[in-house]
Amino acid sequence: MLVANGEEDLMVPIENSRDLARRLPHRELIIYPDAGHWGIFQFNSDFVPTALTFLAR
């Protein structure tokens, strides 16, 4: 599972994302610096290729 979150996400605190990633097998955790809840959109040029590579495995 790919877990992605913004470092400054107020809706889903970063600690929750780290905890979720720790509990899942075969996971990848991405934390976007200085990003909020919409981090995957703020960093879409990084997220899209990363997600496609992850899904291709």
C-alpha positions as CSV (number, residue, x, y, z in Angstrom):
1,M,0.0,0.0,0.0
2,L,1.2,3.5,-0.8
3,V,0.6,5.9,2.1
4,A,1.1,9.6,1.2
5,N,0.6,12.6,3.4
6,G,1.5,16.2,3.8
7,E,3.8,17.2,6.6
8,E,1.4,19.9,7.8
9,D,-1.8,18.0,7.3
10,L,-4.3,19.1,9.9
11,M,-7.0,16.6,9.0
12,V,-4.8,13.5,9.0
13,P,-1.9,14.1,11.4
14,I,1.5,12.8,10.1
15,E,1.7,10.6,13.2
16,N,-1.4,8.7,11.9
17,S,0.2,8.1,8.5
18,R,3.4,6.9,10.1
19,D,1.5,4.5,12.4
20,L,-0.6,3.2,9.5
21,A,2.5,2.6,7.4
22,R,4.2,0.7,10.3
23,R,1.2,-1.6,10.5
24,L,1.0,-2.5,6.8
25,P,3.1,-5.1,5.0
26,H,4.6,-4.1,1.7
27,R,4.0,-0.4,2.2
28,E,5.7,2.7,1.1
29,L,5.4,6.0,3.0
30,I,5.7,9.4,1.4
31,I,5.7,12.6,3.4
32,Y,5.6,15.8,1.4
33,P,7.4,18.7,3.2
34,D,5.4,21.9,3.8
35,A,2.3,20.4,2.4
36,G,-1.2,20.1,3.9
37,H,-4.0,17.7,3.4
38,W,-3.8,18.1,-0.4
39,G,-0.1,17.2,-0.5
40,I,-0.5,14.8,-3.5
41,F,-1.9,17.6,-5.5
42,Q,0.7,20.2,-4.3
43,F,3.4,17.7,-5.3
44,N,1.6,16.0,-8.2
45,S,4.7,16.1,-10.5
46,D,6.4,13.8,-7.9
47,F,3.4,11.8,-6.7
48,V,2.0,10.6,-10.1
49,P,5.2,8.9,-11.3
50,T,5.8,7.5,-7.8
51,A,2.2,6.1,-7.7
52,L,2.5,4.6,-11.2
53,T,5.7,2.9,-10.4
54,F,4.3,1.6,-7.1
55,L,1.2,0.3,-9.0
56,A,3.3,-1.4,-11.7
57,R,5.0,-3.7,-9.1
